[in-house]
Amino acid sequence: MDVVLKYRGRVVTPPDVVFIRELIAEHPDASRRALSKKLCEAWDWYQPNGSPRDMVCRGLMLALHRADHITLPPVRWVNPNPFVKRARPKHVVVDRTPMRVRLGELGPLTFRQVRRTDEEPLFNGLIEEHHYLGYTHPVGEHLKYIISAGDRPLACFAWSSAPRHLGPRDRFIGWSAAARLSNIRFVAYNPRFLILPWVEVRHLASHLLGRMARMLPSEWEQVYGHPVYFAETFVDRTRFKGTCYRAANWIYLGQTTGRGKDDQTNRPNRSLKDVLGYPLTKRFRSLLSED
């Protein structure tokens, strides 16, 4: 099969290019956004939650345009990039009285998914102020949790779409390149986990990790229309040992290369990190390896 372009897992063939040209010709007054939605409809190209993949489709069409395979209409509107001018999260006011109790003395713990709620600024502010990496906006599909005892926040979790390429994880799962492209959406990445600094409760971190792992598949499916089967995270060994993850039965998978996803030099430019993973179902390998 002749391939004109591969973009985010989508293979574009010469007949596809002809179809897109005809679509553009049939709708001479349509904007790029409108054309991408029409192409998604024609290709039945939708996210698991039913929304069209029009942003990815616009990127694909732009790549074809830049390679002179198609000619898109002129740009009509450039949306301001919220990531360029995104304001840093503001300082939040919470009770910072030291909490030194046993785990069993905390009482019932509440896990609240706060993305797109009034509590999201609280999550962002706590991460910005107290996590050593600060706050960065999660990539792709993502969830944010605040865990509280009564009305006092204890911890924060962030979960997001997983990196597309990660050698230790890919070798551990044993999936093919095609299966990885199809199923990477079923892997959740834990970029932030914070126990607030005034909370000193032994075994709290591993306890929360265990409960979070049991909740995550159904919580993800409720928001995005599909579950997740595997969770992963990085641990910077220059700062931490990953003790709480290991106590919660997370598995050491290997180390990163220290190059980052956009590396062009093939030389380490950051600290090496341990890669830890946690199967969210016993069938994770078979489910993730389906082409």
matplotlib code that plots the C-alpha trace (Angstrom):
import matplotlib.pyplot as plt

x = [0.0, 1.4, 1.5, 1.5, 1.6, 1.4, -0.1, -1.0, -1.6, -3.6, -2.3, -3.1, -3.0, -3.2, -6.9, -7.4, -5.6, -7.9, -10.9, -9.7, -9.1, -12.7, -14.1, -12.3, -13.6, -17.2, -17.1, -15.2, -16.6, -15.9, -13.2, -10.4, -12.3, -15.5, -13.6, -11.9, -15.3, -16.7, -13.6, -14.1, -17.7, -16.7, -14.0, -16.1, -13.2, -14.4, -13.0, -14.3, -16.6, -18.2, -16.6, -15.0, -11.2, -11.3, -8.2, -6.1, -7.7, -6.8, -3.2, -3.3, -4.7, -2.2, 0.6, -0.7, -1.1, 2.5, 3.7, 1.8, -0.6, -3.7, -4.5, -6.4, -8.4, -6.7, -6.7, -9.6, -9.0, -6.1, -7.2, -5.0, -2.8, -3.9, -0.6, 1.5, -0.2, -1.5, -1.3, 0.4, -2.0, -2.7, -1.9, -4.7, -5.8, -6.2, -5.8, -2.0, -2.1, 0.2, -1.6, 0.2, -2.1, -2.4, -3.9, -6.9, -7.5, -8.2, -11.7, -13.4, -11.4, -13.0, -11.7, -13.0, -12.4, -12.1, -11.3, -13.7, -15.2, -15.0, -12.2, -9.8, -8.0, -7.4, -5.8, -3.7, -2.6, -1.6, 0.5, 2.1, 3.1, 4.0, 5.1, 8.8, 7.9, 5.1, 2.0, 1.9, -1.3, -1.8, -1.6, -4.5, -7.2, -6.7, -8.2, -7.4, -8.2, -8.2, -8.3, -9.7, -10.4, -13.5, -13.0, -9.2, -7.3, -4.6, -3.3, -3.6, -3.3, -3.0, -3.5, -3.0, -2.5, 0.6, 3.7, 3.4, 7.0, 8.4, 10.9, 10.7, 6.9, 6.7, 9.0, 7.1, 3.8, 5.2, 2.8, 3.5, 4.0, 0.5, -1.1, 0.7, -0.7, -4.2, -4.2, -2.0, -5.2, -5.7, -2.6, -2.8, 0.2, 0.6, 2.6, 1.8, 1.2, 1.4, 1.0, 0.7, 3.8, 1.9, 0.3, 2.4, 0.5, 2.5, 1.5, -0.9, 0.8, 0.7, -2.8, -4.0, -2.2, -3.9, -7.3, -6.7, -5.7, -8.9, -11.0, -9.2, -10.5, -14.2, -13.5, -11.7, -14.5, -17.1, -15.4, -13.9, -16.0, -13.2, -11.3, -7.6, -5.8, -2.3, -0.9, 2.7, 4.8, 8.4, 10.5, 13.5, 16.0, 18.1, 15.2, 13.1, 13.3, 9.7, 9.1, 5.4, 4.8, 6.8, 4.9, 1.7, 3.0, 4.0, 6.6, 10.0, 10.1, 13.5, 14.9, 14.3, 17.1, 17.3, 16.6, 13.0, 10.4, 11.6, 15.3, 17.2, 20.7, 20.5, 22.3, 21.0, 19.9, 18.1, 18.2, 17.5, 14.2, 12.9, 9.8, 7.2, 4.0, 0.9, -1.5, -5.1, -6.5, -5.0, -5.7, -3.8, -1.3, -3.9, -6.2, -3.3, -1.9, -5.0, -4.4]
y = [0.0, 3.4, 5.8, 9.6, 10.5, 8.9, 11.3, 10.5, 6.9, 7.7, 6.4, 8.6, 7.0, 8.5, 7.8, 9.6, 12.6, 12.6, 12.4, 15.4, 17.4, 16.7, 17.5, 20.9, 21.5, 20.6, 23.2, 26.2, 28.5, 26.2, 27.1, 24.8, 24.0, 23.2, 21.0, 19.0, 18.3, 17.2, 14.9, 13.4, 12.6, 11.1, 9.0, 8.1, 9.5, 10.0, 10.0, 7.3, 9.9, 10.5, 13.9, 14.3, 14.2, 17.6, 19.1, 16.1, 16.1, 19.8, 18.9, 16.1, 18.4, 21.1, 18.6, 17.6, 21.2, 22.0, 19.0, 20.4, 17.4, 19.5, 23.3, 24.5, 27.8, 30.8, 31.0, 33.0, 33.0, 32.3, 31.2, 32.7, 30.1, 29.8, 28.0, 31.0, 33.5, 31.1, 32.8, 30.9, 29.5, 31.9, 31.3, 29.5, 29.7, 26.5, 25.3, 24.5, 23.3, 20.3, 17.1, 14.2, 11.3, 7.6, 6.6, 5.0, 8.3, 10.3, 9.0, 8.7, 10.0, 11.8, 11.6, 14.4, 14.8, 18.6, 19.2, 21.8, 22.4, 25.3, 23.4, 23.2, 26.5, 25.0, 21.9, 24.1, 26.4, 23.6, 21.9, 25.1, 26.0, 22.7, 20.3, 20.6, 20.7, 23.2, 23.2, 22.5, 21.9, 18.1, 16.8, 15.3, 13.5, 14.2, 14.1, 16.0, 14.8, 16.4, 13.9, 15.3, 14.3, 16.2, 19.6, 19.5, 18.7, 16.1, 15.2, 15.8, 13.5, 14.4, 11.8, 12.5, 10.8, 8.7, 9.4, 7.7, 6.2, 4.8, 2.0, 0.3, 0.3, -0.8, -3.8, -4.7, -4.8, -6.4, -4.8, -4.2, -0.7, -0.9, -2.0, 0.8, 3.4, 2.0, 1.4, 4.1, 5.8, 3.0, 3.9, 6.7, 8.7, 10.1, 13.3, 14.7, 13.2, 15.5, 14.9, 18.4, 19.2, 19.7, 16.3, 13.6, 10.3, 7.1, 4.9, 7.5, 7.8, 4.1, 3.8, 6.6, 5.0, 1.7, 3.3, 5.5, 2.6, 0.8, 3.9, 5.1, 2.8, 3.5, 7.2, 7.6, 5.8, 8.0, 11.1, 9.9, 6.9, 4.3, 2.7, 2.6, -0.7, 0.4, 3.2, 4.6, 7.3, 8.6, 8.9, 11.3, 9.2, 12.4, 13.4, 10.4, 6.6, 5.9, 4.1, 4.8, 3.5, 0.3, -0.1, 0.1, -2.7, -0.6, -2.4, -1.1, -1.2, 0.5, 3.9, 6.8, 7.7, 11.3, 12.8, 13.8, 13.3, 16.1, 15.3, 15.8, 15.2, 11.6, 12.9, 13.0, 16.5, 15.8, 13.5, 9.8, 8.7, 5.4, 4.2, 2.5, 0.8, -0.7, -3.0, -1.9, -5.3, -8.8, -8.8, -5.7, -7.3, -9.0, -5.9, -3.5, -5.9, -6.0, -4.5]
z = [0.0, -1.0, 2.0, 1.5, 5.2, 8.6, 11.2, 14.8, 13.9, 10.7, 7.4, 4.4, 1.0, -2.5, -2.8, 0.6, -0.9, -3.9, -1.6, 0.5, -2.7, -3.9, -0.4, -0.6, -4.1, -3.2, -0.3, -1.7, 1.0, 4.0, 6.6, 7.6, 10.8, 8.8, 6.4, 9.2, 10.7, 7.3, 6.9, 10.3, 9.5, 6.1, 7.7, 10.8, 12.8, 16.4, 19.9, 22.3, 23.9, 20.5, 19.7, 16.2, 16.1, 14.3, 16.0, 15.0, 11.6, 11.1, 11.9, 9.4, 6.7, 7.4, 7.1, 3.7, 2.7, 3.7, 1.6, -1.4, -1.6, -1.0, -1.0, 2.0, 2.0, 3.7, 7.4, 8.7, 12.4, 14.6, 18.1, 20.9, 22.4, 26.1, 26.9, 25.9, 28.2, 30.8, 34.2, 37.0, 39.6, 42.4, 46.1, 47.8, 51.5, 53.3, 56.9, 57.3, 60.8, 61.2, 61.0, 62.8, 63.3, 62.5, 59.2, 61.0, 62.9, 59.7, 59.3, 56.0, 53.0, 50.1, 46.6, 44.4, 40.7, 40.4, 36.7, 35.4, 38.8, 41.2, 43.1, 40.2, 41.2, 44.6, 43.0, 40.7, 43.5, 45.8, 43.1, 42.0, 45.6, 47.1, 44.3, 43.4, 39.7, 40.1, 38.1, 34.3, 32.4, 31.8, 28.3, 26.4, 28.4, 32.1, 35.6, 38.8, 42.3, 45.7, 48.6, 51.9, 55.4, 56.4, 55.0, 55.0, 51.8, 52.3, 48.9, 45.1, 42.1, 38.5, 35.7, 32.0, 28.6, 28.6, 26.5, 23.1, 23.2, 26.4, 26.0, 29.5, 29.4, 25.8, 26.5, 29.7, 27.9, 24.8, 22.4, 18.7, 17.2, 15.7, 19.0, 20.8, 18.4, 18.8, 22.5, 24.1, 25.1, 27.6, 29.6, 32.2, 33.3, 36.8, 36.4, 39.9, 43.3, 46.3, 50.0, 51.5, 53.5, 56.8, 56.6, 58.4, 58.4, 58.0, 55.1, 53.8, 50.4, 49.6, 50.9, 48.5, 45.6, 46.2, 46.4, 43.4, 41.3, 42.1, 41.1, 38.1, 35.3, 36.0, 36.7, 33.4, 31.5, 33.1, 31.7, 28.4, 27.4, 27.8, 30.7, 31.3, 31.8, 32.9, 35.0, 34.9, 36.5, 36.6, 39.8, 39.8, 41.7, 42.5, 44.8, 45.7, 46.0, 45.0, 48.3, 48.4, 44.9, 45.6, 48.9, 46.8, 44.5, 41.6, 39.4, 38.4, 34.6, 33.9, 33.4, 30.9, 28.5, 29.8, 26.4, 26.5, 23.7, 21.4, 21.5, 18.3, 19.6, 21.0, 24.1, 27.6, 28.6, 31.9, 34.9, 34.4, 35.9, 37.1, 35.2, 37.4, 36.2, 37.7, 35.9, 36.5, 35.4, 35.2, 31.4, 30.7, 28.3, 26.1, 26.1, 25.2, 22.6, 20.5, 17.0]

ax = plt.figure().add_subplot(projection="3d")
ax.plot(x, y, z, "-o")
ax.set_aspect("equal")
plt.show()
